[in-house]
Amino acid sequence: MDFDWHSDPITRATPVTPHYKNTQNVRRFMLKHCGPAFTFDRPFMAWIRNDIPKTLGDMVDEWQRRNEVARP
């Protein structure tokens, strides 16, 4: 049986499966790790589904990289 994105516990090590869904469970996880500015946008969603194996930790890292505030 595949992972249930709606209710199964998720961690940074959770692999993104071919049946990945942007569920409230995933949104809560991403908000916790990325902060209140987190959103799913089209380019980020395309990156998630680009057929390169990744984990939710990779998703957090990539979102943070894309949304890093320039430091002086």
PDB file with one MODEL, atoms N, CA, C and O in Angstrom:
MODEL        1
ATOM      1  N   MET A   1       0.832  -1.186   0.000  1.00  0.00           N
ATOM      2  CA  MET A   1       0.000   0.000   0.000  1.00  0.00           C
ATOM      3  C   MET A   1       0.879   1.253   0.000  1.00  0.00           C
ATOM      4  O   MET A   1       1.906   1.299   0.676  1.00  0.00           O
ATOM      5  N   ASP A   2       0.470   2.253  -0.754  1.00  0.00           N
ATOM      6  CA  ASP A   2       1.239   3.486  -0.853  1.00  0.00           C
ATOM      7  C   ASP A   2       1.019   4.356   0.381  1.00  0.00           C
ATOM      8  O   ASP A   2       0.087   4.147   1.157  1.00  0.00           O
ATOM      9  N   PHE A   3       1.872   5.300   0.533  1.00  0.00           N
ATOM     10  CA  PHE A   3       1.820   6.255   1.632  1.00  0.00           C
ATOM     11  C   PHE A   3       0.528   7.063   1.568  1.00  0.00           C
ATOM     12  O   PHE A   3       0.110   7.471   0.485  1.00  0.00           O
ATOM     13  N   ASP A   4      -0.114   7.302   2.723  1.00  0.00           N
ATOM     14  CA  ASP A   4      -1.322   8.128   2.787  1.00  0.00           C
ATOM     15  C   ASP A   4      -0.922   9.550   3.156  1.00  0.00           C
ATOM     16  O   ASP A   4      -0.664   9.853   4.321  1.00  0.00           O
ATOM     17  N   TRP A   5      -0.875  10.409   2.157  1.00  0.00           N
ATOM     18  CA  TRP A   5      -0.427  11.794   2.353  1.00  0.00           C
ATOM     19  C   TRP A   5      -1.380  12.595   3.226  1.00  0.00           C
ATOM     20  O   TRP A   5      -1.006  13.653   3.731  1.00  0.00           O
ATOM     21  N   HIS A   6      -2.584  12.121   3.410  1.00  0.00           N
ATOM     22  CA  HIS A   6      -3.561  12.833   4.236  1.00  0.00           C
ATOM     23  C   HIS A   6      -3.361  12.589   5.724  1.00  0.00           C
ATOM     24  O   HIS A   6      -3.626  13.475   6.536  1.00  0.00           O
ATOM     25  N   SER A   7      -2.895  11.396   6.093  1.00  0.00           N
ATOM     26  CA  SER A   7      -2.884  11.088   7.522  1.00  0.00           C
ATOM     27  C   SER A   7      -1.627  10.413   8.055  1.00  0.00           C
ATOM     28  O   SER A   7      -1.414  10.411   9.268  1.00  0.00           O
ATOM     29  N   ASP A   8      -0.792   9.845   7.203  1.00  0.00           N
ATOM     30  CA  ASP A   8       0.416   9.198   7.722  1.00  0.00           C
ATOM     31  C   ASP A   8       1.378  10.250   8.276  1.00  0.00           C
ATOM     32  O   ASP A   8       1.454  11.364   7.758  1.00  0.00           O
ATOM     33  N   PRO A   9       2.119   9.887   9.342  1.00  0.00           N
ATOM     34  CA  PRO A   9       3.110  10.827   9.885  1.00  0.00           C
ATOM     35  C   PRO A   9       4.202  11.095   8.853  1.00  0.00           C
ATOM     36  O   PRO A   9       4.640  10.186   8.148  1.00  0.00           O
ATOM     37  N   ILE A  10       4.634  12.340   8.775  1.00  0.00           N
ATOM     38  CA  ILE A  10       5.698  12.695   7.839  1.00  0.00           C
ATOM     39  C   ILE A  10       6.864  13.339   8.579  1.00  0.00           C
ATOM     40  O   ILE A  10       6.692  14.016   9.593  1.00  0.00           O
ATOM     41  N   THR A  11       8.055  13.103   8.036  1.00  0.00           N
ATOM     42  CA  THR A  11       9.290  13.665   8.589  1.00  0.00           C
ATOM     43  C   THR A  11      10.127  14.168   7.421  1.00  0.00           C
ATOM     44  O   THR A  11       9.737  14.020   6.263  1.00  0.00           O
ATOM     45  N   ARG A  12      11.254  14.751   7.721  1.00  0.00           N
ATOM     46  CA  ARG A  12      12.169  15.199   6.665  1.00  0.00           C
ATOM     47  C   ARG A  12      12.635  14.016   5.808  1.00  0.00           C
ATOM     48  O   ARG A  12      12.986  14.198   4.642  1.00  0.00           O
ATOM     49  N   ALA A  13      12.640  12.817   6.374  1.00  0.00           N
ATOM     50  CA  ALA A  13      13.126  11.635   5.644  1.00  0.00           C
ATOM     51  C   ALA A  13      12.039  10.963   4.795  1.00  0.00           C
ATOM     52  O   ALA A  13      12.329  10.010   4.071  1.00  0.00           O
ATOM     53  N   THR A  14      10.798  11.444   4.874  1.00  0.00           N
ATOM     54  CA  THR A  14       9.707  10.826   4.111  1.00  0.00           C
ATOM     55  C   THR A  14       9.961  11.006   2.619  1.00  0.00           C
ATOM     56  O   THR A  14      10.112  12.137   2.158  1.00  0.00           O
ATOM     57  N   PRO A  15      10.012   9.914   1.851  1.00  0.00           N
ATOM     58  CA  PRO A  15      10.238  10.049   0.405  1.00  0.00           C
ATOM     59  C   PRO A  15       8.992  10.577  -0.309  1.00  0.00           C
ATOM     60  O   PRO A  15       7.860  10.271   0.065  1.00  0.00           O
ATOM     61  N   VAL A  16       9.234  11.369  -1.335  1.00  0.00           N
ATOM     62  CA  VAL A  16       8.147  11.843  -2.191  1.00  0.00           C
ATOM     63  C   VAL A  16       7.878  10.727  -3.199  1.00  0.00           C
ATOM     64  O   VAL A  16       8.721  10.416  -4.040  1.00  0.00           O
ATOM     65  N   THR A  17       6.703  10.139  -3.098  1.00  0.00           N
ATOM     66  CA  THR A  17       6.339   9.006  -3.946  1.00  0.00           C
ATOM     67  C   THR A  17       5.677   9.494  -5.240  1.00  0.00           C
ATOM     68  O   THR A  17       5.313  10.665  -5.347  1.00  0.00           O
ATOM     69  N   PRO A  18       5.524   8.610  -6.208  1.00  0.00           N
ATOM     70  CA  PRO A  18       4.801   8.998  -7.431  1.00  0.00           C
ATOM     71  C   PRO A  18       3.361   9.425  -7.170  1.00  0.00           C
ATOM     72  O   PRO A  18       2.748  10.095  -8.002  1.00  0.00           O
ATOM     73  N   HIS A  19       2.820   9.037  -6.013  1.00  0.00           N
ATOM     74  CA  HIS A  19       1.440   9.396  -5.672  1.00  0.00           C
ATOM     75  C   HIS A  19       1.376  10.566  -4.698  1.00  0.00           C
ATOM     76  O   HIS A  19       0.375  10.751  -4.006  1.00  0.00           O
ATOM     77  N   TYR A  20       2.451  11.359  -4.646  1.00  0.00           N
ATOM     78  CA  TYR A  20       2.510  12.521  -3.752  1.00  0.00           C
ATOM     79  C   TYR A  20       1.317  13.447  -3.976  1.00  0.00           C
ATOM     80  O   TYR A  20       0.883  13.660  -5.108  1.00  0.00           O
ATOM     81  N   LYS A  21       0.794  13.995  -2.872  1.00  0.00           N
ATOM     82  CA  LYS A  21      -0.303  14.962  -2.912  1.00  0.00           C
ATOM     83  C   LYS A  21       0.045  16.152  -2.024  1.00  0.00           C
ATOM     84  O   LYS A  21       0.638  15.982  -0.959  1.00  0.00           O
ATOM     85  N   ASN A  22      -0.323  17.354  -2.459  1.00  0.00           N
ATOM     86  CA  ASN A  22      -0.167  18.561  -1.636  1.00  0.00           C
ATOM     87  C   ASN A  22      -1.358  18.623  -0.670  1.00  0.00           C
ATOM     88  O   ASN A  22      -2.317  19.358  -0.907  1.00  0.00           O
ATOM     89  N   THR A  23      -1.291  17.860   0.400  1.00  0.00           N
ATOM     90  CA  THR A  23      -2.403  17.771   1.349  1.00  0.00           C
ATOM     91  C   THR A  23      -2.207  18.758   2.499  1.00  0.00           C
ATOM     92  O   THR A  23      -1.153  19.382   2.622  1.00  0.00           O
ATOM     93  N   GLN A  24      -3.224  18.888   3.329  1.00  0.00           N
ATOM     94  CA  GLN A  24      -3.102  19.724   4.530  1.00  0.00           C
ATOM     95  C   GLN A  24      -2.008  19.177   5.448  1.00  0.00           C
ATOM     96  O   GLN A  24      -1.330  19.952   6.122  1.00  0.00           O
ATOM     97  N   ASN A  25      -1.830  17.871   5.484  1.00  0.00           N
ATOM     98  CA  ASN A  25      -0.775  17.252   6.272  1.00  0.00           C
ATOM     99  C   ASN A  25       0.598  17.762   5.805  1.00  0.00           C
ATOM    100  O   ASN A  25       1.446  18.111   6.626  1.00  0.00           O
ATOM    101  N   VAL A  26       0.804  17.802   4.502  1.00  0.00           N
ATOM    102  CA  VAL A  26       2.068  18.297   3.951  1.00  0.00           C
ATOM    103  C   VAL A  26       2.192  19.801   4.199  1.00  0.00           C
ATOM    104  O   VAL A  26       3.265  20.277   4.571  1.00  0.00           O
ATOM    105  N   ARG A  27       1.116  20.547   3.999  1.00  0.00           N
ATOM    106  CA  ARG A  27       1.155  21.999   4.239  1.00  0.00           C
ATOM    107  C   ARG A  27       1.535  22.310   5.690  1.00  0.00           C
ATOM    108  O   ARG A  27       2.343  23.206   5.937  1.00  0.00           O
ATOM    109  N   ARG A  28       0.965  21.586   6.640  1.00  0.00           N
ATOM    110  CA  ARG A  28       1.319  21.793   8.057  1.00  0.00           C
ATOM    111  C   ARG A  28       2.813  21.533   8.278  1.00  0.00           C
ATOM    112  O   ARG A  28       3.496  22.305   8.951  1.00  0.00           O
ATOM    113  N   PHE A  29       3.305  20.439   7.701  1.00  0.00           N
ATOM    114  CA  PHE A  29       4.728  20.106   7.825  1.00  0.00           C
ATOM    115  C   PHE A  29       5.596  21.220   7.246  1.00  0.00           C
ATOM    116  O   PHE A  29       6.557  21.655   7.881  1.00  0.00           O
ATOM    117  N   MET A  30       5.257  21.683   6.040  1.00  0.00           N
ATOM    118  CA  MET A  30       6.053  22.716   5.382  1.00  0.00           C
ATOM    119  C   MET A  30       5.984  24.040   6.145  1.00  0.00           C
ATOM    120  O   MET A  30       6.999  24.725   6.271  1.00  0.00           O
ATOM    121  N   LEU A  31       4.823  24.407   6.651  1.00  0.00           N
ATOM    122  CA  LEU A  31       4.696  25.624   7.453  1.00  0.00           C
ATOM    123  C   LEU A  31       5.555  25.537   8.710  1.00  0.00           C
ATOM    124  O   LEU A  31       6.193  26.514   9.101  1.00  0.00           O
ATOM    125  N   LYS A  32       5.567  24.365   9.338  1.00  0.00           N
ATOM    126  CA  LYS A  32       6.378  24.167  10.542  1.00  0.00           C
ATOM    127  C   LYS A  32       7.861  24.373  10.247  1.00  0.00           C
ATOM    128  O   LYS A  32       8.578  24.969  11.050  1.00  0.00           O
ATOM    129  N   HIS A  33       8.321  23.880   9.097  1.00  0.00           N
ATOM    130  CA  HIS A  33       9.745  23.914   8.781  1.00  0.00           C
ATOM    131  C   HIS A  33      10.174  25.148   7.983  1.00  0.00           C
ATOM    132  O   HIS A  33      11.347  25.520   8.006  1.00  0.00           O
ATOM    133  N   CYS A  34       9.244  25.777   7.286  1.00  0.00           N
ATOM    134  CA  CYS A  34       9.596  26.924   6.433  1.00  0.00           C
ATOM    135  C   CYS A  34       9.052  28.251   6.966  1.00  0.00           C
ATOM    136  O   CYS A  34       9.491  29.317   6.535  1.00  0.00           O
ATOM    137  N   GLY A  35       8.113  28.193   7.887  1.00  0.00           N
ATOM    138  CA  GLY A  35       7.549  29.406   8.451  1.00  0.00           C
ATOM    139  C   GLY A  35       6.270  29.832   7.758  1.00  0.00           C
ATOM    140  O   GLY A  35       5.847  29.220   6.778  1.00  0.00           O
ATOM    141  N   PRO A  36       5.652  30.896   8.280  1.00  0.00           N
ATOM    142  CA  PRO A  36       4.332  31.319   7.814  1.00  0.00           C
ATOM    143  C   PRO A  36       4.306  31.851   6.385  1.00  0.00           C
ATOM    144  O   PRO A  36       3.228  31.981   5.805  1.00  0.00           O
ATOM    145  N   ALA A  37       5.445  32.158   5.811  1.00  0.00           N
ATOM    146  CA  ALA A  37       5.481  32.653   4.425  1.00  0.00           C
ATOM    147  C   ALA A  37       5.383  31.521   3.403  1.00  0.00           C
ATOM    148  O   ALA A  37       5.294  31.779   2.203  1.00  0.00           O
ATOM    149  N   PHE A  38       5.399  30.268   3.869  1.00  0.00           N
ATOM    150  CA  PHE A  38       5.383  29.145   2.934  1.00  0.00           C
ATOM    151  C   PHE A  38       4.122  29.139   2.078  1.00  0.00           C
ATOM    152  O   PHE A  38       3.014  29.337   2.576  1.00  0.00           O
ATOM    153  N   THR A  39       4.312  28.907   0.782  1.00  0.00           N
ATOM    154  CA  THR A  39       3.214  28.655  -0.153  1.00  0.00           C
ATOM    155  C   THR A  39       3.716  27.691  -1.217  1.00  0.00           C
ATOM    156  O   THR A  39       4.917  27.596  -1.468  1.00  0.00           O
ATOM    157  N   PHE A  40       2.777  26.973  -1.843  1.00  0.00           N
ATOM    158  CA  PHE A  40       3.096  26.172  -3.019  1.00  0.00           C
ATOM    159  C   PHE A  40       2.872  27.072  -4.226  1.00  0.00           C
ATOM    160  O   PHE A  40       1.769  27.584  -4.415  1.00  0.00           O
ATOM    161  N   ASP A  41       3.906  27.272  -5.049  1.00  0.00           N
ATOM    162  CA  ASP A  41       3.697  27.982  -6.313  1.00  0.00           C
ATOM    163  C   ASP A  41       3.979  27.006  -7.455  1.00  0.00           C
ATOM    164  O   ASP A  41       4.530  25.926  -7.240  1.00  0.00           O
ATOM    165  N   ARG A  42       3.601  27.393  -8.652  1.00  0.00           N
ATOM    166  CA  ARG A  42       3.734  26.469  -9.789  1.00  0.00           C
ATOM    167  C   ARG A  42       5.158  25.987 -10.035  1.00  0.00           C
ATOM    168  O   ARG A  42       5.363  24.789 -10.231  1.00  0.00           O
ATOM    169  N   PRO A  43       6.160  26.884 -10.033  1.00  0.00           N
ATOM    170  CA  PRO A  43       7.531  26.397 -10.255  1.00  0.00           C
ATOM    171  C   PRO A  43       7.989  25.403  -9.177  1.00  0.00           C
ATOM    172  O   PRO A  43       8.661  24.419  -9.484  1.00  0.00           O
ATOM    173  N   PHE A  44       7.627  25.664  -7.927  1.00  0.00           N
ATOM    174  CA  PHE A  44       8.006  24.752  -6.850  1.00  0.00           C
ATOM    175  C   PHE A  44       7.283  23.418  -7.007  1.00  0.00           C
ATOM    176  O   PHE A  44       7.892  22.364  -6.819  1.00  0.00           O
ATOM    177  N   MET A  45       6.004  23.444  -7.345  1.00  0.00           N
ATOM    178  CA  MET A  45       5.260  22.203  -7.552  1.00  0.00           C
ATOM    179  C   MET A  45       5.834  21.412  -8.728  1.00  0.00           C
ATOM    180  O   MET A  45       5.882  20.183  -8.679  1.00  0.00           O
ATOM    181  N   ALA A  46       6.269  22.102  -9.783  1.00  0.00           N
ATOM    182  CA  ALA A  46       6.892  21.416 -10.922  1.00  0.00           C
ATOM    183  C   ALA A  46       8.199  20.765 -10.476  1.00  0.00           C
ATOM    184  O   ALA A  46       8.512  19.653 -10.903  1.00  0.00           O
ATOM    185  N   TRP A  47       8.963  21.442  -9.624  1.00  0.00           N
ATOM    186  CA  TRP A  47      10.219  20.883  -9.120  1.00  0.00           C
ATOM    187  C   TRP A  47       9.932  19.616  -8.296  1.00  0.00           C
ATOM    188  O   TRP A  47      10.647  18.621  -8.414  1.00  0.00           O
ATOM    189  N   ILE A  48       8.888  19.661  -7.466  1.00  0.00           N
ATOM    190  CA  ILE A  48       8.534  18.492  -6.648  1.00  0.00           C
ATOM    191  C   ILE A  48       8.264  17.286  -7.541  1.00  0.00           C
ATOM    192  O   ILE A  48       8.656  16.169  -7.205  1.00  0.00           O
ATOM    193  N   ARG A  49       7.607  17.497  -8.663  1.00  0.00           N
ATOM    194  CA  ARG A  49       7.161  16.394  -9.530  1.00  0.00           C
ATOM    195  C   ARG A  49       8.091  16.163 -10.741  1.00  0.00           C
ATOM    196  O   ARG A  49       7.639  15.654 -11.767  1.00  0.00           O
ATOM    197  N   ASN A  50       9.361  16.525 -10.634  1.00  0.00           N
ATOM    198  CA  ASN A  50      10.273  16.427 -11.779  1.00  0.00           C
ATOM    199  C   ASN A  50      10.903  15.049 -11.972  1.00  0.00           C
ATOM    200  O   ASN A  50      11.850  14.907 -12.745  1.00  0.00           O
ATOM    201  N   ASP A  51      10.398  14.048 -11.288  1.00  0.00           N
ATOM    202  CA  ASP A  51      10.864  12.659 -11.427  1.00  0.00           C
ATOM    203  C   ASP A  51      12.258  12.402 -10.869  1.00  0.00           C
ATOM    204  O   ASP A  51      12.818  11.328 -11.089  1.00  0.00           O
ATOM    205  N   ILE A  52      12.825  13.363 -10.155  1.00  0.00           N
ATOM    206  CA  ILE A  52      14.095  13.138  -9.460  1.00  0.00           C
ATOM    207  C   ILE A  52      13.751  12.764  -8.024  1.00  0.00           C
ATOM    208  O   ILE A  52      13.031  13.503  -7.354  1.00  0.00           O
ATOM    209  N   PRO A  53      14.262  11.608  -7.530  1.00  0.00           N
ATOM    210  CA  PRO A  53      13.923  11.190  -6.165  1.00  0.00           C
ATOM    211  C   PRO A  53      14.285  12.263  -5.138  1.00  0.00           C
ATOM    212  O   PRO A  53      15.350  12.877  -5.199  1.00  0.00           O
ATOM    213  N   LYS A  54      13.366  12.466  -4.196  1.00  0.00           N
ATOM    214  CA  LYS A  54      13.598  13.460  -3.149  1.00  0.00           C
ATOM    215  C   LYS A  54      12.790  13.101  -1.918  1.00  0.00           C
ATOM    216  O   LYS A  54      11.923  12.229  -1.958  1.00  0.00           O
ATOM    217  N   THR A  55      13.086  13.783  -0.829  1.00  0.00           N
ATOM    218  CA  THR A  55      12.362  13.617   0.429  1.00  0.00           C
ATOM    219  C   THR A  55      11.690  14.936   0.787  1.00  0.00           C
ATOM    220  O   THR A  55      11.910  15.956   0.133  1.00  0.00           O
ATOM    221  N   LEU A  56      10.868  14.902   1.833  1.00  0.00           N
ATOM    222  CA  LEU A  56      10.268  16.158   2.290  1.00  0.00           C
ATOM    223  C   LEU A  56      11.344  17.095   2.828  1.00  0.00           C
ATOM    224  O   LEU A  56      11.184  18.314   2.762  1.00  0.00           O
ATOM    225  N   GLY A  57      12.421  16.559   3.352  1.00  0.00           N
ATOM    226  CA  GLY A  57      13.547  17.408   3.773  1.00  0.00           C
ATOM    227  C   GLY A  57      14.145  18.148   2.583  1.00  0.00           C
ATOM    228  O   GLY A  57      14.499  19.322   2.692  1.00  0.00           O
ATOM    229  N   ASP A  58      14.259  17.466   1.448  1.00  0.00           N
ATOM    230  CA  ASP A  58      14.735  18.129   0.232  1.00  0.00           C
ATOM    231  C   ASP A  58      13.772  19.237  -0.184  1.00  0.00           C
ATOM    232  O   ASP A  58      14.199  20.296  -0.644  1.00  0.00           O
ATOM    233  N   MET A  59      12.473  18.992  -0.019  1.00  0.00           N
ATOM    234  CA  MET A  59      11.479  20.016  -0.356  1.00  0.00           C
ATOM    235  C   MET A  59      11.653  21.245   0.529  1.00  0.00           C
ATOM    236  O   MET A  59      11.620  22.375   0.040  1.00  0.00           O
ATOM    237  N   VAL A  60      11.837  21.027   1.830  1.00  0.00           N
ATOM    238  CA  VAL A  60      12.054  22.139   2.755  1.00  0.00           C
ATOM    239  C   VAL A  60      13.294  22.924   2.334  1.00  0.00           C
ATOM    240  O   VAL A  60      13.253  24.149   2.225  1.00  0.00           O
ATOM    241  N   ASP A  61      14.395  22.214   2.099  1.00  0.00           N
ATOM    242  CA  ASP A  61      15.650  22.869   1.726  1.00  0.00           C
ATOM    243  C   ASP A  61      15.510  23.663   0.431  1.00  0.00           C
ATOM    244  O   ASP A  61      16.016  24.781   0.327  1.00  0.00           O
ATOM    245  N   GLU A  62      14.823  23.086  -0.557  1.00  0.00           N
ATOM    246  CA  GLU A  62      14.654  23.767  -1.836  1.00  0.00           C
ATOM    247  C   GLU A  62      13.763  24.996  -1.682  1.00  0.00           C
ATOM    248  O   GLU A  62      14.065  26.041  -2.258  1.00  0.00           O
ATOM    249  N   TRP A  63      12.684  24.900  -0.928  1.00  0.00           N
ATOM    250  CA  TRP A  63      11.813  26.064  -0.738  1.00  0.00           C
ATOM    251  C   TRP A  63      12.589  27.180  -0.034  1.00  0.00           C
ATOM    252  O   TRP A  63      12.486  28.348  -0.409  1.00  0.00           O
ATOM    253  N   GLN A  64      13.360  26.813   0.982  1.00  0.00           N
ATOM    254  CA  GLN A  64      14.151  27.815   1.695  1.00  0.00           C
ATOM    255  C   GLN A  64      15.195  28.434   0.769  1.00  0.00           C
ATOM    256  O   GLN A  64      15.422  29.642   0.823  1.00  0.00           O
ATOM    257  N   ARG A  65      15.832  27.627  -0.077  1.00  0.00           N
ATOM    258  CA  ARG A  65      16.821  28.162  -1.021  1.00  0.00           C
ATOM    259  C   ARG A  65      16.157  29.159  -1.965  1.00  0.00           C
ATOM    260  O   ARG A  65      16.703  30.233  -2.219  1.00  0.00           O
ATOM    261  N   ARG A  66      14.986  28.811  -2.482  1.00  0.00           N
ATOM    262  CA  ARG A  66      14.282  29.695  -3.426  1.00  0.00           C
ATOM    263  C   ARG A  66      13.765  30.962  -2.775  1.00  0.00           C
ATOM    264  O   ARG A  66      13.571  31.972  -3.451  1.00  0.00           O
ATOM    265  N   ASN A  67      13.539  30.922  -1.476  1.00  0.00           N
ATOM    266  CA  ASN A  67      12.905  32.047  -0.793  1.00  0.00           C
ATOM    267  C   ASN A  67      13.810  32.690   0.244  1.00  0.00           C
ATOM    268  O   ASN A  67      13.344  33.384   1.148  1.00  0.00           O
ATOM    269  N   GLU A  68      15.100  32.452   0.105  1.00  0.00           N
ATOM    270  CA  GLU A  68      16.060  33.012   1.055  1.00  0.00           C
ATOM    271  C   GLU A  68      16.069  34.536   0.949  1.00  0.00           C
ATOM    272  O   GLU A  68      16.116  35.107  -0.141  1.00  0.00           O
ATOM    273  N   VAL A  69      16.025  35.158   2.095  1.00  0.00           N
ATOM    274  CA  VAL A  69      16.093  36.612   2.148  1.00  0.00           C
ATOM    275  C   VAL A  69      17.555  37.005   2.015  1.00  0.00           C
ATOM    276  O   VAL A  69      18.422  36.459   2.697  1.00  0.00           O
ATOM    277  N   ALA A  70      17.817  37.954   1.135  1.00  0.00           N
ATOM    278  CA  ALA A  70      19.203  38.410   0.954  1.00  0.00           C
ATOM    279  C   ALA A  70      19.717  39.002   2.265  1.00  0.00           C
ATOM    280  O   ALA A  70      19.054  39.814   2.910  1.00  0.00           O
ATOM    281  N   ARG A  71      20.892  38.576   2.626  1.00  0.00           N
ATOM    282  CA  ARG A  71      21.507  39.078   3.866  1.00  0.00           C
ATOM    283  C   ARG A  71      22.576  40.107   3.508  1.00  0.00           C
ATOM    284  O   ARG A  71      23.312  39.943   2.535  1.00  0.00           O
ATOM    285  N   PRO A  72      22.651  41.172   4.310  1.00  0.00           N
ATOM    286  CA  PRO A  72      23.668  42.217   4.024  1.00  0.00           C
ATOM    287  C   PRO A  72      25.073  41.724   4.245  1.00  0.00           C
ATOM    288  O   PRO A  72      26.028  42.475   4.050  1.00  0.00           O
TER     289      PRO A  72
ENDMDL
END
